[in-house]
Amino acid sequence: MTSDSAARRRFHRFLAGSPLLARTFSETAWAQPPLSVASPKDALSVMDFEEPAHRSLPPAHWGYMASGVDDDGTLKINREGFKHYQLRPRRLVDVGKTDLRVEVFGQTWERPIFLCPVGSQRAFHPEGEVAVARAAKVKHSAQILSTVTSSPVEAVAQALGAPPWYQLYMPTRWEATEKLVRRVEAAGCPVLVWTVDLLGGRNLETAERFRRADTRQCTTCHQTAAGGTAFSARPMFKGIEGEVGINPLTANWETLDRLKKLTRMKVIVKGIETREDAVLCREHGADGILVSNHGGRATETGRSTIEALPEVVDAAGSIPVFVDGGFRRGTDIYKALALGARAVGVGRPYIWGLSAFGQEGVERVIDILHAELELTMRECGTPAIRQITHAMVAKAAS
């Protein structure tokens, strides 16, 4: 062997044992190749809809939907929180038949997944909330309609085949609240979801950066150059006299008492993240609690909803607890069910599907999450929702 060949062999052995090479391999060898999604059926996970949605939307509309508040930290933490819980699968269980049904306020849902309220959906697709309602009808999924919907509740109910749940941004004037709630009740909505996590305002800094990067003339679609539309011009505020503002700074727990007396609908309080507030919800007669940080778009708490969920469930007693925030996988949904959630809401993923492919995109997102949850249930040895208990998850070591 020549000295040159021996030197080369020593060099190659050095490279093979080099931590630098190992790091390079670990960062690139398992990188997922890009996936071309030309139609909904091409998507393998709900994340595959994010890029085509981004391409299909103007900067201001994308920024409104995709961003969080401040430095977008809580937006990211919502996803990272799922890593703090591990699954504890059980083996040799007959999983030949699965049952994803769950009871919610006396109704049977075919799966414990619902579509979260997202405002102004015609900013993402011309048919907006109506296309989403048609998808929800086809896939037998629950839909919550936003107060700032771009389609009236009556049209959405017709497309859905039943009245949706209604998310309430409370008007600042009680007379306006009364008119809005009565209209929603008259439309047959069975549940009112009062959002309380924006009463103090928020800092949508990243959304504003995207808006300023948008070179379009917003006044062609909106009432202001900043892309805003007066609440009085929104479909659900039609017929309400005077200027309409939302999210009164003065709202408190007595306001919940007043809201309960106003309507026969079930009332869920959305935006609860602590044990203390869960107790107050129970004491003031809330019918349900939705653990939510507005998808990281309310307060930069630095805490994920999946991590807030256990203490809320513990304090809620017999009140059903729901959760949203960062859910992208069937395993995410499974973990929330194991921690005590009655059902789980998804927001951005179905808006990605809507933005890129309309109704078919929303249907595919629902199908993927359903299939992943069902697979996780089989793999964990819990073929029925009722078998998913706290014993199926463990807190990861810090």
C-alpha positions in Angstrom: 0.0 0.0 0.0 1.4 3.4 -1.0 1.7 6.2 1.6 -1.0 8.2 -0.4 -3.6 5.4 -0.3 -2.9 4.9 3.5 -3.4 8.6 4.1 -6.6 8.6 2.2 -7.9 5.7 4.2 -7.0 7.4 7.5 -8.8 10.6 6.3 -11.9 8.6 5.3 -12.0 6.9 8.7 -11.7 10.4 10.3 -14.6 11.6 8.3 -16.7 8.6 9.2 -16.3 9.3 12.8 -16.6 13.0 12.6 -19.5 14.6 14.6 -19.7 17.3 11.9 -20.5 14.6 9.3 -23.0 13.0 11.6 -24.7 16.3 12.2 -24.9 17.0 8.4 -26.4 13.6 7.8 -29.0 14.0 10.6 -30.1 17.3 9.2 -30.4 16.3 5.6 -30.8 12.5 5.2 -34.4 12.5 6.5 -35.5 15.8 5.0 -38.8 15.4 3.3 -38.7 15.9 -0.5 -41.0 18.6 -1.7 -44.5 17.4 -2.7 -46.3 18.9 -5.7 -50.0 19.3 -4.7 -51.9 19.9 -7.9 -55.2 18.6 -6.5 -56.5 17.8 -3.0 -56.0 14.1 -3.5 -52.2 14.7 -3.9 -51.9 15.8 -0.3 -50.4 13.3 2.2 -50.9 15.5 5.3 -52.7 18.7 6.1 -49.4 20.5 6.1 -49.2 19.9 2.4 -51.9 22.4 1.8 -50.0 25.3 3.4 -47.7 26.1 0.5 -50.4 26.0 -2.2 -52.6 28.2 0.0 -49.7 30.6 0.4 -49.2 30.8 -3.3 -52.9 31.4 -4.0 -53.4 34.3 -1.6 -52.2 37.9 -1.7 -49.8 39.0 1.1 -52.4 40.8 3.2 -54.8 37.9 3.2 -52.1 35.3 3.9 -50.6 37.4 6.7 -54.0 37.9 8.4 -54.5 34.1 8.6 -51.0 32.8 9.1 -49.6 35.2 11.8 -49.7 35.3 15.5 -49.2 38.3 17.8 -46.0 40.1 18.9 -43.1 37.7 17.8 -45.4 34.9 16.9 -44.0 32.9 19.8 -47.3 31.4 21.1 -48.2 30.5 17.6 -45.1 28.3 17.4 -45.5 27.0 21.0 -48.9 25.6 20.1 -47.2 23.1 17.8 -44.2 22.5 20.1 -46.5 21.7 23.1 -47.5 18.3 21.5 -43.9 17.2 21.9 -44.3 17.4 25.7 -46.7 14.5 25.7 -45.9 11.0 24.6 -48.3 8.1 23.6 -48.4 4.9 25.6 -49.7 2.4 23.1 -51.2 -0.9 24.3 -50.7 -4.1 22.2 -52.7 -7.2 21.3 -56.1 -5.5 21.4 -58.8 -6.4 18.9 -59.0 -3.2 16.8 -61.0 -4.7 13.9 -63.8 -2.2 14.4 -63.4 1.4 15.4 -65.9 3.8 16.8 -65.1 7.5 16.6 -68.5 8.7 17.8 -68.8 11.2 20.7 -71.8 12.7 22.4 -71.9 16.5 22.5 -74.9 18.3 24.2 -77.1 15.3 23.5 -76.1 15.0 19.9 -73.9 12.2 18.4 -71.0 13.4 16.4 -69.4 10.9 14.0 -65.9 12.1 15.0 -64.5 14.4 17.8 -63.3 17.1 15.3 -64.9 20.4 14.5 -64.1 23.3 12.2 -63.1 26.4 14.2 -64.6 29.9 13.6 -62.4 31.9 11.1 -63.6 35.3 10.0 -63.8 36.7 6.5 -63.5 33.4 4.7 -64.3 35.0 1.3 -60.8 36.6 1.6 -59.5 33.0 1.0 -62.0 31.7 -1.5 -65.0 33.3 -3.4 -67.5 31.0 -1.7 -66.0 31.3 1.7 -68.0 29.9 4.6 -70.6 28.4 2.3 -68.0 26.2 0.6 -66.8 25.2 4.1 -70.4 24.4 5.1 -70.9 22.2 2.1 -67.7 20.3 2.9 -68.8 19.9 6.6 -72.2 18.5 5.4 -70.5 16.0 3.1 -68.1 14.9 5.9 -70.6 15.0 8.7 -68.5 17.6 10.6 -69.5 20.3 13.0 -68.9 23.9 12.0 -68.6 27.0 14.1 -69.4 30.3 12.3 -67.6 33.5 13.1 -69.3 36.7 14.0 -67.3 38.4 11.3 -68.3 35.8 8.7 -68.5 37.1 5.1 -71.7 35.0 4.6 -74.8 35.3 6.7 -75.7 32.6 9.2 -78.9 31.8 7.2 -76.9 31.0 4.0 -74.4 28.9 5.9 -77.1 26.9 7.7 -78.7 26.2 4.3 -75.4 24.9 2.9 -74.7 22.9 6.0 -78.1 21.4 6.1 -78.5 22.4 9.8 -77.7 25.6 11.8 -74.1 25.8 12.7 -72.7 26.7 16.2 -72.2 30.4 16.4 -69.1 32.2 17.7 -69.9 35.5 19.4 -67.7 38.6 19.4 -69.9 40.5 21.8 -70.9 44.0 20.5 -69.9 46.9 22.8 -73.5 48.0 23.1 -75.8 45.6 24.9 -78.7 46.4 22.6 -76.7 45.3 19.6 -75.7 42.1 21.5 -79.4 41.4 22.1 -80.3 41.8 18.4 -77.4 39.7 17.2 -78.1 36.9 19.7 -81.8 36.8 18.9 -81.1 36.6 15.1 -78.7 33.7 15.7 -81.2 32.0 17.9 -84.0 32.5 15.3 -81.7 30.9 12.7 -81.7 27.7 14.9 -78.1 27.8 16.1 -78.0 25.4 19.1 -74.8 26.7 20.7 -73.3 30.2 21.3 -69.5 30.3 21.6 -68.5 33.5 23.4 -64.9 34.5 22.7 -63.3 36.2 25.6 -59.6 36.2 24.8 -59.6 39.4 22.7 -61.4 41.7 25.1 -58.2 43.6 25.9 -57.0 43.9 22.3 -54.0 42.4 20.5 -50.9 43.2 18.6 -51.0 41.7 15.1 -47.6 42.9 14.1 -46.7 40.2 11.6 -50.1 40.6 9.9 -49.5 44.3 9.6 -46.0 43.7 8.0 -47.7 41.4 5.4 -50.3 44.1 4.8 -47.7 46.8 4.1 -46.0 44.4 1.7 -49.2 44.1 -0.3 -49.1 46.4 -3.3 -52.8 46.1 -4.2 -55.3 49.0 -3.7 -57.3 47.7 -0.7 -60.1 50.2 -1.3 -61.2 48.2 -4.4 -62.5 45.5 -1.9 -62.5 47.2 1.5 -63.7 50.5 2.9 -60.3 51.7 4.0 -56.8 51.8 2.5 -55.7 49.6 5.4 -58.0 46.8 4.2 -60.5 47.2 7.0 -64.2 46.9 6.8 -66.6 48.5 9.3 -68.3 46.0 11.5 -71.7 47.6 10.6 -71.1 46.4 7.0 -70.6 42.8 8.0 -73.5 40.5 7.1 -74.3 39.6 10.7 -74.6 43.2 11.8 -77.2 44.1 9.1 -80.2 45.8 10.7 -78.3 46.9 13.8 -78.5 50.7 14.0 -75.5 52.9 14.7 -71.8 52.2 14.8 -71.0 48.7 15.8 -67.9 47.9 17.9 -67.0 44.5 19.4 -65.3 43.1 22.5 -66.3 45.5 25.3 -63.5 46.2 27.7 -65.9 46.3 30.6 -67.1 42.7 30.2 -66.8 40.5 33.3 -68.3 37.4 34.8 -71.6 39.2 35.4 -71.8 39.7 31.7 -71.8 35.9 31.3 -74.7 35.7 33.7 -76.5 38.3 31.6 -75.8 36.4 28.4 -77.1 33.1 29.9 -80.4 34.8 30.8 -80.7 36.3 27.3 -80.7 33.0 25.3 -81.9 29.4 25.3 -78.8 28.4 23.4 -76.0 26.5 25.1 -73.2 28.9 26.0 -69.6 27.9 25.7 -66.8 30.3 26.9 -63.9 30.3 24.4 -60.5 31.5 25.4 -60.1 29.9 28.8 -56.6 28.8 29.7 -56.5 28.5 33.5 -57.9 26.4 36.4 -59.2 29.5 38.1 -61.3 30.7 35.1 -62.6 27.1 34.6 -64.0 27.2 38.1 -65.6 30.6 37.4 -67.1 29.3 34.2 -68.7 26.5 36.2 -69.9 28.8 38.9 -71.5 31.2 36.4 -73.4 28.5 34.5 -71.3 28.0 31.4 -72.4 24.9 29.4 -69.0 24.3 28.1 -65.4 25.6 27.9 -63.2 26.0 24.9 -59.5 26.0 25.8 -58.0 28.4 23.2 -55.4 31.1 22.8 -57.0 32.1 19.4 -54.4 30.1 17.5 -51.6 32.2 19.1 -53.4 35.3 18.0 -54.6 36.7 21.4 -51.9 37.1 24.0 -48.2 36.1 23.8 -48.4 33.8 26.7 -45.7 31.4 25.5 -47.9 28.5 26.6 -49.6 26.0 24.3 -53.3 25.0 24.6 -52.4 21.3 24.9 -50.4 22.2 28.1 -53.2 24.3 29.5 -55.8 21.7 28.8 -55.3 19.3 31.8 -55.8 22.0 34.5 -58.9 23.3 32.8 -60.4 19.8 32.5 -59.5 19.1 36.2 -61.4 22.2 37.3 -64.3 22.0 34.9 -66.0 19.1 36.7 -68.9 17.8 34.5 -68.8 20.6 32.0 -67.5 19.4 28.6 -64.2 20.9 27.6 -63.1 21.5 24.0 -59.7 22.6 22.7 -58.1 24.2 19.7 -54.7 25.6 18.8 -52.0 24.1 16.6 -53.7 20.7 15.8 -52.2 19.2 12.6 -52.0 15.5 13.2 -54.3 12.7 14.3 -51.8 12.0 17.1 -52.3 15.6 18.3 -56.0 15.1 18.5 -55.6 11.7 20.3 -53.4 13.4 22.9 -56.1 16.0 23.6 -58.8 13.4 23.9 -56.6 11.5 26.3 -56.1 14.6 28.4 -59.9 15.0 28.7 -61.1 17.1 25.7 -64.5 16.2 24.4 -63.6 17.3 20.9 -60.9 19.2 19.1 -61.1 22.1 16.7 -58.9 22.8 13.7 -58.7 26.2 12.0 -55.8 27.0 9.7 -55.5 23.6 8.0 -59.0 23.7 6.6 -58.5 27.4 5.6 -55.4 26.2 3.7 -57.5 23.6 1.9 -60.2 26.2 1.2 -57.7 28.7 -0.1 -56.0 26.3 -2.5 -58.9 24.1 -3.6 -62.2 25.3 -2.2 -64.7 22.8 -0.9 -62.7 19.8 -2.1 -59.7 21.1 -0.2 -61.7 21.3 3.0 -63.1 17.8 2.5 -59.6 16.4 2.1 -58.3 18.1 5.2 -61.2 16.5 7.2 -60.5 13.1 5.6 -56.8 13.2 6.5 -57.3 14.1 10.1 -60.1 11.5 10.4 -57.8 8.8 8.9 -54.8 9.7 11.1 -56.9 9.7 14.3 -58.4 6.4 13.4 -55.0 4.9 12.7 -53.6 6.2 16.0 -56.6 4.7 17.9 -55.9 1.3 16.4 -52.1 1.5 16.9 -52.7 2.5 20.6 -55.1 -0.3 21.2 -58.1 2.0 21.8 -60.6 1.3 19.0 -63.4 3.4 20.6 -63.2 7.0 21.7 -64.5 6.1 25.2 -61.4 3.9 25.7 -59.0 6.8 25.3 -58.0 7.8 28.8 -55.3 9.7 30.6 -53.4 6.4 30.9 -52.7 6.6 27.1 -50.3 9.6 27.4 -47.3 10.4 29.5 -45.6 13.8 30.1 -42.3 13.8 28.4 -39.2 14.3 30.6 -38.0 17.9 30.6 
